[in-house]
């Protein structure tokens, strides 16, 4: 699957209104210094290319995962790290959260306070899609004007299309994608396009229309891909994955 990207000016961060404990705050400062020592200019430049602002150290993802493994699950430390707004601290925080200890409102606030797509994807993979209230959140976010909430809603919808489509109106979903994706915010386009591709991949009866919508809108048609990566352009993505399925 292609690497994800985003563009546009990052929105103002929504304040996550959870006060950190004093002890956790002290540990947070130690970890921020450790993250800073692990940062490098190459990763900072890469992050900036894909939409990150200057509040970052540029730590390799592998180093963040290794640090999180040493710490283990620590929800009390995760929130203070998240509230710094620092990209690397938020990526680390995502790995320390326990979805079971977060309320739906807290997850909603986390999603709305995102400013970088890499953080959004990590939060989705490690927290959002495992949360007990993910379906209620999905329905809420699918009707939301906040671009990060909408992005999360379409990401959950794409997952449902691929793994648990029962109850979804795929025809209506394709209608909405055809009408809205072309003018959607780039961060929303990415997961909306994923839902389009998943529909074409997993539902032969929808495949022809999904490919036609992709061709008509042309979203990600010219997306640069590294050798060995599949284009996110839906017609190519769908055809390639169907071919791999035999």
DRENDO-1510 file (C-alpha; in Angstrom, 1 decimal, always signed):
<recs>
REC; n; res; u; v; w
REC; 1; UNK; +0.0; +0.0; +0.0 .
REC; 2; UNK; +1.2; +3.5; -0.8 .
REC; 3; UNK; +2.7; +5.8; +1.8 .
REC; 4; UNK; +0.3; +8.3; +3.2 .
REC; 5; UNK; +0.6; +12.0; +2.8 .
REC; 6; UNK; -1.2; +15.2; +3.6 .
REC; 7; UNK; -1.0; +18.8; +2.7 .
REC; 8; UNK; -2.3; +22.1; +3.7 .
REC; 9; UNK; -1.9; +24.3; +6.7 .
REC; 10; UNK; -2.2; +22.4; +10.0 .
REC; 11; UNK; -5.4; +23.4; +11.9 .
REC; 12; UNK; -5.3; +24.9; +15.4 .
REC; 13; UNK; -4.9; +22.2; +18.0 .
REC; 14; UNK; -7.9; +21.5; +20.2 .
REC; 15; UNK; -7.0; +21.5; +23.8 .
REC; 16; UNK; -7.2; +18.1; +25.4 .
REC; 17; UNK; -8.6; +19.0; +28.8 .
REC; 18; UNK; -7.0; +16.4; +31.0 .
REC; 19; UNK; -4.6; +17.7; +33.7 .
REC; 20; UNK; -1.4; +15.6; +33.9 .
REC; 21; UNK; -0.2; +14.3; +37.3 .
REC; 22; UNK; +2.8; +16.0; +38.8 .
REC; 23; UNK; +4.9; +12.8; +38.7 .
REC; 24; UNK; +4.0; +12.1; +35.2 .
REC; 25; UNK; +4.9; +15.6; +34.1 .
REC; 26; UNK; +8.4; +15.2; +35.6 .
REC; 27; UNK; +8.8; +11.9; +33.7 .
REC; 28; UNK; +7.5; +13.6; +30.6 .
REC; 29; UNK; +10.3; +16.2; +30.7 .
REC; 30; UNK; +12.9; +13.4; +30.9 .
REC; 31; UNK; +11.4; +11.7; +27.9 .
REC; 32; UNK; +11.3; +14.9; +25.9 .
REC; 33; UNK; +15.0; +15.3; +26.5 .
REC; 34; UNK; +15.5; +11.7; +25.4 .
REC; 35; UNK; +13.4; +12.1; +22.3 .
REC; 36; UNK; +15.3; +15.3; +21.5 .
REC; 37; UNK; +18.6; +13.4; +21.7 .
REC; 38; UNK; +17.3; +10.8; +19.2 .
REC; 39; UNK; +16.2; +13.4; +16.7 .
REC; 40; UNK; +17.9; +14.0; +13.4 .
REC; 41; UNK; +17.6; +16.5; +10.6 .
REC; 42; UNK; +16.8; +14.0; +7.9 .
REC; 43; UNK; +13.7; +12.7; +9.7 .
REC; 44; UNK; +12.6; +16.3; +10.5 .
REC; 45; UNK; +12.9; +17.2; +6.8 .
REC; 46; UNK; +10.9; +14.1; +5.9 .
REC; 47; UNK; +8.2; +14.9; +8.4 .
REC; 48; UNK; +8.0; +18.5; +7.2 .
REC; 49; UNK; +7.6; +17.4; +3.6 .
REC; 50; UNK; +4.5; +15.5; +4.6 .
REC; 51; UNK; +2.9; +18.3; +6.7 .
REC; 52; UNK; +4.5; +18.3; +10.1 .
REC; 53; UNK; +5.2; +21.7; +11.7 .
REC; 54; UNK; +8.3; +22.8; +13.6 .
REC; 55; UNK; +7.2; +21.2; +16.9 .
REC; 56; UNK; +9.2; +18.0; +16.3 .
REC; 57; UNK; +12.6; +16.5; +17.0 .
REC; 58; UNK; +12.6; +14.1; +14.0 .
REC; 59; UNK; +12.9; +10.8; +15.7 .
REC; 60; UNK; +12.9; +7.6; +13.6 .
REC; 61; UNK; +9.7; +5.6; +14.1 .
REC; 62; UNK; +11.8; +2.5; +15.0 .
REC; 63; UNK; +13.4; +4.4; +17.9 .
REC; 64; UNK; +10.0; +5.6; +19.1 .
REC; 65; UNK; +8.7; +2.0; +19.1 .
REC; 66; UNK; +11.8; +0.8; +21.0 .
REC; 67; UNK; +11.4; +3.5; +23.6 .
REC; 68; UNK; +7.7; +2.7; +24.0 .
REC; 69; UNK; +8.5; -1.0; +24.5 .
REC; 70; UNK; +10.9; -0.2; +27.3 .
REC; 71; UNK; +8.2; +2.0; +29.0 .
REC; 72; UNK; +5.2; -0.3; +28.5 .
REC; 73; UNK; +1.6; +0.7; +28.7 .
REC; 74; UNK; +1.4; +3.9; +30.7 .
REC; 75; UNK; -1.9; +6.0; +30.2 .
REC; 76; UNK; -0.9; +8.4; +33.0 .
REC; 77; UNK; +2.3; +9.3; +31.1 .
REC; 78; UNK; +0.7; +9.2; +27.6 .
REC; 79; UNK; -1.6; +12.2; +28.1 .
REC; 80; UNK; +1.0; +14.6; +29.3 .
REC; 81; UNK; +3.2; +13.6; +26.4 .
REC; 82; UNK; +0.3; +14.1; +23.9 .
REC; 83; UNK; -0.5; +17.6; +25.3 .
REC; 84; UNK; +3.0; +18.9; +24.3 .
REC; 85; UNK; +1.8; +18.9; +20.7 .
REC; 86; UNK; +5.2; +17.6; +19.7 .
REC; 87; UNK; +5.0; +15.1; +16.9 .
REC; 88; UNK; +7.5; +12.6; +18.4 .
REC; 89; UNK; +6.0; +12.9; +21.9 .
REC; 90; UNK; +2.5; +12.3; +20.4 .
REC; 91; UNK; +3.7; +9.2; +18.5 .
REC; 92; UNK; +5.2; +7.9; +21.7 .
REC; 93; UNK; +2.1; +8.7; +23.6 .
REC; 94; UNK; -0.1; +6.7; +21.1 .
REC; 95; UNK; +1.9; +3.6; +22.0 .
REC; 96; UNK; +1.5; +4.2; +25.7 .
REC; 97; UNK; -2.3; +4.7; +25.7 .
REC; 98; UNK; -4.7; +1.9; +26.7 .
REC; 99; UNK; -7.9; +2.2; +24.7 .
REC; 100; UNK; -9.8; +0.6; +27.5 .
REC; 101; UNK; -9.0; +3.5; +29.9 .
REC; 102; UNK; -10.1; +6.3; +27.5 .
REC; 103; UNK; -13.7; +7.5; +27.2 .
REC; 104; UNK; -15.3; +8.1; +23.8 .
REC; 105; UNK; -15.1; +11.9; +24.6 .
REC; 106; UNK; -11.4; +11.6; +25.3 .
REC; 107; UNK; -10.8; +9.8; +22.0 .
REC; 108; UNK; -12.8; +12.4; +20.2 .
REC; 109; UNK; -10.7; +15.2; +21.7 .
REC; 110; UNK; -7.5; +13.4; +20.8 .
REC; 111; UNK; -8.5; +13.1; +17.2 .
REC; 112; UNK; -9.5; +16.7; +16.9 .
REC; 113; UNK; -6.1; +17.8; +18.4 .
REC; 114; UNK; -4.1; +16.1; +15.7 .
REC; 115; UNK; -2.0; +18.2; +13.3 .
REC; 116; UNK; +0.0; +15.6; +11.4 .
REC; 117; UNK; -1.3; +12.6; +9.4 .
REC; 118; UNK; +1.4; +10.2; +10.7 .
REC; 119; UNK; +0.1; +10.8; +14.2 .
REC; 120; UNK; -3.5; +10.3; +12.9 .
REC; 121; UNK; -2.6; +6.9; +11.5 .
REC; 122; UNK; -0.8; +5.7; +14.6 .
REC; 123; UNK; -3.7; +6.8; +16.8 .
REC; 124; UNK; -6.1; +5.0; +14.5 .
REC; 125; UNK; -4.1; +1.8; +14.5 .
REC; 126; UNK; -3.3; +1.7; +18.2 .
REC; 127; UNK; -6.3; +3.3; +19.8 .
REC; 128; UNK; -9.3; +4.3; +17.7 .
REC; 129; UNK; -10.0; +1.1; +15.9 .
REC; 130; UNK; -9.7; -0.9; +19.2 .
REC; 131; UNK; -12.0; +1.4; +21.2 .
REC; 132; UNK; -15.3; -0.1; +22.4 .
REC; 133; UNK; -17.3; +3.0; +21.0 .
REC; 134; UNK; -15.6; +3.1; +17.6 .
REC; 135; UNK; -18.8; +2.6; +15.7 .
REC; 136; UNK; -20.6; +5.4; +17.5 .
REC; 137; UNK; -17.6; +7.6; +16.9 .
REC; 138; UNK; -17.5; +6.6; +13.2 .
REC; 139; UNK; -21.0; +7.7; +12.7 .
REC; 140; UNK; -20.4; +10.9; +14.5 .
REC; 141; UNK; -17.2; +11.7; +12.6 .
REC; 142; UNK; -18.7; +10.9; +9.2 .
REC; 143; UNK; -21.1; +13.9; +9.7 .
REC; 144; UNK; -18.4; +16.2; +11.0 .
REC; 145; UNK; -16.8; +19.2; +9.4 .
REC; 146; UNK; -13.6; +19.0; +11.4 .
REC; 147; UNK; -11.1; +17.5; +8.9 .
REC; 148; UNK; -9.3; +15.3; +11.3 .
REC; 149; UNK; -12.6; +13.9; +12.7 .
REC; 150; UNK; -13.8; +13.3; +9.1 .
REC; 151; UNK; -10.5; +11.6; +8.2 .
REC; 152; UNK; -10.9; +9.3; +11.2 .
REC; 153; UNK; -14.5; +8.6; +10.3 .
REC; 154; UNK; -13.6; +7.6; +6.7 .
REC; 155; UNK; -10.7; +5.5; +8.0 .
REC; 156; UNK; -13.0; +3.5; +10.3 .
REC; 157; UNK; -15.5; +3.2; +7.4 .
REC; 158; UNK; -12.8; +1.8; +5.1 .
REC; 159; UNK; -12.0; -0.8; +7.8 .
REC; 160; UNK; -15.6; -1.8; +8.0 .
REC; 161; UNK; -15.9; -2.1; +4.3 .
REC; 162; UNK; -13.0; -4.5; +4.3 .
REC; 163; UNK; -13.8; -6.5; +7.4 .
REC; 164; UNK; -17.3; -6.0; +8.7 .
REC; 165; UNK; -19.5; -4.4; +6.0 .
REC; 166; UNK; -22.8; -5.7; +7.4 .
REC; 167; UNK; -25.3; -2.8; +7.6 .
REC; 168; UNK; -23.3; -0.5; +5.3 .
REC; 169; UNK; -25.1; +1.0; +2.3 .
REC; 170; UNK; -22.3; +0.6; -0.2 .
REC; 171; UNK; -24.2; +2.3; -3.0 .
REC; 172; UNK; -24.9; +5.3; -0.9 .
REC; 173; UNK; -21.2; +5.3; +0.2 .
REC; 174; UNK; -20.1; +5.4; -3.4 .
REC; 175; UNK; -22.6; +8.2; -4.1 .
REC; 176; UNK; -21.1; +10.3; -1.4 .
REC; 177; UNK; -17.5; +9.6; -2.5 .
REC; 178; UNK; -18.4; +10.5; -6.0 .
REC; 179; UNK; -20.0; +13.8; -4.9 .
REC; 180; UNK; -17.5; +14.9; -2.2 .
REC; 181; UNK; -14.1; +13.4; -2.7 .
REC; 182; UNK; -12.9; +15.6; -5.5 .
REC; 183; UNK; -13.3; +18.8; -3.4 .
REC; 184; UNK; -12.5; +17.3; +0.0 .
REC; 185; UNK; -9.7; +18.4; +2.2 .
REC; 186; UNK; -6.5; +16.5; +1.3 .
REC; 187; UNK; -6.3; +14.8; +4.7 .
REC; 188; UNK; -9.8; +13.6; +4.3 .
REC; 189; UNK; -9.3; +12.6; +0.6 .
REC; 190; UNK; -6.8; +10.0; +1.7 .
REC; 191; UNK; -9.1; +7.9; +3.8 .
REC; 192; UNK; -12.1; +8.6; +1.6 .
REC; 193; UNK; -10.1; +7.2; -1.3 .
REC; 194; UNK; -9.2; +4.2; +0.9 .
REC; 195; UNK; -12.9; +3.5; +1.4 .
REC; 196; UNK; -13.4; +3.7; -2.4 .
REC; 197; UNK; -10.6; +1.3; -3.1 .
REC; 198; UNK; -11.7; -1.2; -0.4 .
REC; 199; UNK; -15.2; -1.2; -1.8 .
REC; 200; UNK; -13.9; -2.0; -5.3 .
REC; 201; UNK; -11.5; -4.6; -4.0 .
REC; 202; UNK; -13.9; -6.6; -1.8 .
REC; 203; UNK; -17.2; -6.2; -3.7 .
REC; 204; UNK; -17.1; -7.4; -7.3 .
REC; 205; UNK; -20.6; -6.0; -7.9 .
REC; 206; UNK; -19.3; -2.5; -7.0 .
REC; 207; UNK; -15.9; -2.8; -8.7 .
REC; 208; UNK; -16.8; -1.3; -12.1 .
REC; 209; UNK; -18.4; +1.7; -10.5 .
REC; 210; UNK; -15.6; +2.2; -8.0 .
REC; 211; UNK; -13.0; +2.2; -10.8 .
REC; 212; UNK; -15.2; +4.6; -12.8 .
REC; 213; UNK; -15.4; +7.0; -9.9 .
REC; 214; UNK; -11.7; +6.9; -9.4 .
REC; 215; UNK; -11.1; +7.6; -13.1 .
REC; 216; UNK; -13.6; +10.4; -13.1 .
REC; 217; UNK; -12.2; +12.2; -10.1 .
REC; 218; UNK; -8.6; +11.5; -10.8 .
REC; 219; UNK; -7.6; +11.8; -7.1 .
REC; 220; UNK; -4.0; +10.6; -6.6 .
REC; 221; UNK; -3.7; +9.8; -10.4 .
REC; 222; UNK; -0.2; +11.4; -10.4 .
REC; 223; UNK; +0.9; +10.4; -6.9 .
REC; 224; UNK; +4.6; +9.7; -6.8 .
REC; 225; UNK; +5.3; +6.1; -5.8 .
REC; 226; UNK; +8.5; +4.4; -4.9 .
REC; 227; UNK; +9.5; +1.2; -6.7 .
REC; 228; UNK; +7.6; -1.7; -5.4 .
REC; 229; UNK; +4.7; +0.4; -3.9 .
REC; 230; UNK; +1.2; +0.3; -5.2 .
REC; 231; UNK; -0.3; +3.6; -6.4 .
REC; 232; UNK; -3.1; +5.0; -4.2 .
REC; 233; UNK; -4.9; +5.9; -7.4 .
REC; 234; UNK; -8.1; +3.8; -6.9 .
REC; 235; UNK; -8.3; +2.2; -10.4 .
REC; 236; UNK; -4.7; +1.0; -10.2 .
REC; 237; UNK; -5.0; +0.0; -6.5 .
REC; 238; UNK; -8.2; -2.0; -7.0 .
REC; 239; UNK; -6.9; -3.8; -10.1 .
REC; 240; UNK; -3.6; -4.7; -8.4 .
REC; 241; UNK; -5.2; -6.0; -5.3 .
REC; 242; UNK; -7.8; -8.0; -7.2 .
REC; 243; UNK; -5.0; -9.5; -9.3 .
REC; 244; UNK; -3.1; -10.5; -6.1 .
REC; 245; UNK; -6.2; -12.2; -4.9 .
REC; 246; UNK; -6.0; -14.5; -7.9 .
</recs>
